[in-house]
Amino acid sequence: QVQLVESGGGLVQAGGSLRLSCAASGIFFRVYDMGWYRQAPGKQRELVAIMSSGDVTNYADSVKGRFTISRDNVKNTVYLQMNSLKPEDTAVYYCQGSHKSLGTYWGQGTQVTVSS
């Protein structure tokens, strides 16, 4: 059974930091591209950051220079370090694991709220 379990969300003031974690089980983690997406109320889910199985990263323009994605293939965990948070970063953050042949999986989401 595949599980992606996010943690680390919460309430933080603008300018603060949070570190999200996503622990994966039931997949051969190291071959998956791992990403973070977010969805704010009334908006579509959007890509925040992604790290390929080859450690190539890509970020949404809105978070470049503030967020950093990383992965630990021993702990089967992907992280999102979020610094200089803004109220517009408020959303539910979802972890995704994807592989062109093995499929795509989502976590249940973790709420991040940034107060002004």
C-alpha positions in Angstrom: 0.0 0.0 0.0 1.4 3.3 -1.1 1.3 6.1 1.5 2.6 9.7 1.4 2.3 11.4 4.7 3.0 15.1 5.1 3.8 16.9 8.3 5.2 20.2 9.4 2.4 22.5 8.5 1.0 25.1 10.9 0.4 28.8 11.6 3.3 31.2 11.2 3.7 34.9 11.0 4.8 36.6 7.8 8.6 36.4 7.4 8.8 33.2 9.3 9.8 29.7 8.3 8.4 26.2 8.2 9.8 22.9 7.0 7.4 20.4 5.5 8.2 16.7 5.4 6.7 13.9 3.3 7.4 10.4 4.3 6.8 7.8 1.6 6.1 4.1 1.9 5.1 1.4 -0.5 7.1 2.8 -3.4 10.6 2.5 -4.7 11.2 6.1 -3.6 14.5 6.8 -5.3 13.1 6.4 -8.8 10.2 8.7 -8.3 10.1 12.4 -9.1 8.9 14.1 -5.9 7.0 17.3 -5.8 5.2 19.8 -3.6 1.9 21.4 -4.7 -0.4 23.7 -3.0 -4.0 24.7 -3.2 -5.5 27.9 -1.8 -9.2 28.3 -1.2 -11.0 29.0 -4.5 -7.9 28.4 -6.5 -6.5 25.5 -8.6 -3.8 23.3 -7.3 -0.4 24.6 -8.4 3.2 23.2 -8.5 5.4 24.7 -5.9 8.6 22.7 -6.3 9.7 19.4 -7.8 12.9 17.3 -7.5 13.5 14.6 -10.1 14.9 11.2 -9.3 18.1 12.7 -10.7 18.0 15.6 -8.2 17.1 18.2 -10.8 14.9 20.9 -9.2 12.3 23.2 -10.5 10.4 25.9 -8.7 7.4 28.1 -9.2 8.5 31.7 -9.8 6.6 32.9 -6.8 8.7 30.8 -4.4 12.2 31.0 -6.1 14.8 32.1 -3.6 12.5 31.5 -0.6 11.7 27.7 -0.8 14.1 24.8 -1.1 13.1 21.2 -1.9 15.3 18.3 -0.9 15.1 14.6 -0.6 16.6 11.8 1.5 16.5 8.5 -0.5 17.5 6.6 2.7 14.7 7.9 4.8 12.3 7.9 1.8 11.4 11.5 2.6 11.1 14.7 0.7 11.3 18.1 2.4 10.2 21.7 1.6 12.1 24.4 3.5 10.0 27.5 3.3 11.6 30.8 4.4 10.4 34.4 4.2 6.8 33.2 4.2 4.1 35.5 2.9 0.3 35.6 3.5 -0.2 34.5 -0.1 1.7 31.3 0.7 -1.3 30.2 2.8 -2.7 27.0 1.3 -2.9 23.2 1.8 0.4 21.7 0.7 0.4 18.3 -1.0 3.2 15.9 -1.6 3.3 14.1 -4.9 5.3 11.2 -6.1 5.3 10.5 -9.8 6.9 8.0 -12.3 6.1 7.8 -15.9 5.5 4.0 -15.7 4.8 3.3 -12.1 2.1 6.0 -11.5 1.4 9.1 -9.5 0.5 9.3 -5.8 -0.6 12.1 -3.5 -0.5 12.7 0.2 -3.4 13.9 2.2 -2.1 17.5 2.5 -1.0 19.7 5.3 -2.3 23.2 6.1 0.1 26.2 6.0 -1.3 29.5 7.3 0.7 32.7 7.2 -0.6 35.6 9.1 0.2 39.2 8.3 
